[in-house]
Each structure stands twice: as structure tokens, then as C-alpha cells.
Amino acid sequence: MPVRGIRGATTATANTAEAITDATEELLSELVRLNDLDPEEIAFAYFTTTPDLNAEYPAIAARRLGWLDVPLLCGHDMNVPQPNPRAVPMCIRILLLYNSPRPQSTMRFAYLRGADAIKADLDYMRGTLETGGLAR
């Protein structure tokens, strides 16, 4: 069965265990809803946080949602300074690998809270590539 990638990002309101877990749980719930995911088919989940978030592992939110058999890993993002539009502070990102016969193009990503800036930048780049504006 093919493995598909599903991306998402959100921001925490503070560097506390509760804020990180709440934001991550909201993001995971949205990805499950958008893609009608069955946790039994999640092959792997990789979480990253910006260096300003270190009070808790975001993967704990997945465990609390019952993802007990899903391999989970956490790490830190690169410390890219602002004003880079992708340099979102207090950001939690996820890459899910999902076993699915559905095409990659049907996978829906979620960018919540302050991470909507990442989606706006991604949409801009997608539009620029489609019109031939960026060198490949």
C-alpha cells in the first residue's frame, strides 16, 4: 500500500506543557477530520517545534488521543530568523506518513492559528511555480 505525507502546523500560546499539548491536539484532530484518518493506518508521525518551545514533547498529544501504537518522534526546527515568512515563532509542525491507496493530491494539510503564514507562503509559491515564475 502506498504511503502518503500529510503536513500541518500550529502555534502554541505559551511555552507550557498545557499550551503545547492543547495546540498539538487541536492540530491532530483537524488533520484526522480533514483526511478521515484511521489511526491504525498512520505509519509514523514526526513533530518539530521551534526552539522557543521546550516545555513538553508535542507527541504526548497523540498519545492522549490514543495513538499508542504509532511511532512518534520529536525534534526542533531550524532556527531561521524573521522576517522570513516561514519563521513562525512558537510553532509546532507535523509530518504524518499515512498508509492509503488514495492519491497524494487528495491529502489535506492544516495550518492553524499563527501558522497560517506558512500556508500563505506555500500558496504563493505554488501559484508562482504554476505560472513559471520560480526557477526549478
N, C-alpha and C positions, 0 to 999 in steps of 0.2 A: 504494500500500500504506500502511496506517496506521502511524503511529509511536507507540510506547508508551514510557512512562517507567518506569525501574527504579531504585530508590533503594537505597543501602547506606551503612553507616558502620562504622568500627572504630577502635581506638585503637592507637597505637604505644607501645612500651615505653620509648623514649628519643628524643631529638631527634638521631638519627643517620641517615645515608643508609641504612644496613642495616636499621634498625628500621622506618623509614617504608616502604621498598620491600618488606620482608617482610610487614608488616601489609597493605599495599595488594594485594600479590599474593594473599595468603590471601583477602581480600575479593572480589577479582575472580574467583578460581577458584570461590568459593562461589556467586556470582551466576550464573556460567556453568552450574554444576551444577544449581542450583535451577530455572533457566529454560531449560535446554537451548539455550543461546545459540550461534549461529553468528557468529563474529567478522566474517564478511563482511556481516552484516546490522546491525551496530552503526553507527548513523548518526553518533553523537557521544558523547563522554564528558567530563563536567565534574567535576573533582576540586576539593575545597576542603580546607584544613587550618585548624585553629585557629592563632592567631598564635604559639603556642609551638612549632610545627613548621615549621622553615625550612631544615633541613639538606639536603633533596632534594625534587625535584618528585615527587609520587606517580605521575604519569603514566609515569615511567620503568618502573614495574612492568608496565604494559600493553604497552609496547614489548618488554620482555623476554619477555612471553607471546606475542609475535608479532603484536600489533595494530599493524602498521606502516602500514596504510592508513586507520586510524580517526583522525578529527580529535580531538585531545585538548587540553584547556585546564585550567590550574590557577589557583587563587586562594585567598584567605584568607576564612574565615567572619567574620561579625560577632563582635566581642569582647563577648559577653553574659556578665556576671559570674554566678558561682554565688551563691546556691543554686538558680538556675533549673535545672530538671531537664534541660533541653536544652543546658546549658552544660557539655559534657563536655570536659575538658582532653585535650590530645594526640590530638585526634580528626581522622580522615580521613573525608571524606564523598564520595560519588559520585552523580552522576545520569547514567545511561545512557539515551540515546534509541535505541530499537531498532525496526527495521522488522519488523513482524509482523502477520499477519491475526488473531492471537489477541486476545481482548478484554483490555482493561487489567486487569480483575478477576482475570485468571489470572497476572499478573506477580507474582513473589515477590521480596520485599525481604530484605536480610540486614543484621542488626545484630550485630556480633561484639565480643568482648572487653568493654571498658568502655562501648561504645556501646549495649549492651543497655538502658541507662537511657533512650535515645531511643525505642526500641521500646516500652518500658513506658509512657512518657508518651503515645506515639501510640495505643497500645491503649486507654489510659484515655480519651483524648479521643474516640476512635471510639465507645467504649461510651457516653460521656456524650451525644454527638450522637445516637446511635441511640435513647436514652431521652428525648431532648428537653431535656437538662439545660443545654446551652450555647446562647446566642442565636446566630442565624446572621446 
